[in-house]
Amino acid sequence: MSTTDRRTALADAAIDLIATRGIRALTHRALDTALDLPAGSASYYFRTKRALIEAITDRITTRSRDDFTAAQLTLSIPTDPYGIAHAIASWLDRLLAERRNHLIVRHALIIELIGDPELHHRLTHSLFSIERARDLFRALNFPDPDVAAADFIAVVEGAVFDRFAGARTHVPAGTPGSVDQLATLLSRYLAQPRSL
């Protein structure tokens, strides 16, 4: 296994460990055990816990960008608010179905790292693109696309949190009902008046 592959495997194992056992369970020794590696292997690749958390952040960010690209979610999606909301909701539903552990760990670390401005910023920007949201609201002729984009990211963040850890955890991801619930919520924001 290459160094890059081993580092990725360790980051993935760290994500699963935090998601199932909590942030306090994240130790180099626990990772060695989880991957059945010789003692000291995890610390060889990541000397400090912060280095390990940086690797987790990078892994979540890279996977998010790759998934977004693979989804081909671009401005060529329909121009009606519900069509746009449905396309975004389909992508979010896949995120909830396939990357639940990433969502849990990202939120746990965002709270844990409030006092670390650099890593906190990287985590808060690791899942959703403010630039792409701004492009969307420019295309929709919202009067202030910067504010609209930031507000929409807040809505999306809240909707995703609600589904994996909030009041709507009972809605199963990967179902038409899941996509419809998200699309209905998002379309309300996208249909807001475009001028004052």
Sequence and secondary structure as in RCSB ss.txt:
>XXXX:A:sequence
MSTTDRRTALADAAIDLIATRGIRALTHRALDTALDLPAGSASYYFRTKRALIEAITDRITTRSRDDFTAAQLTL
SIPTDPYGIAHAIASWLDRLLAERRNHLIVRHALIIELIGDPELHHRLTHSLFSIERARDLFRALNFPDPDVAAA
DFIAVVEGAVFDRFAGARTHVPAGTPGSVDQLATLLSRYLAQPRSL
>XXXX:A:secstr
  HHHHHHHHHHHHHHHHHHH GGG  HHHHHHHTT  TTHHHHH SSHHHHHHHHHHHHHHHHHHHHHHHT  T
TS SSHHHHHHHHHHHHHHHHHH HHHHHHHHHHHHHTTT HHHHHHHHTSSS HHHHHHHHHHTT S HHHHHH
HHHHHHHHHHHHHHHSTTTTS SSSHHHHHHHHHHHHHHHTS S  
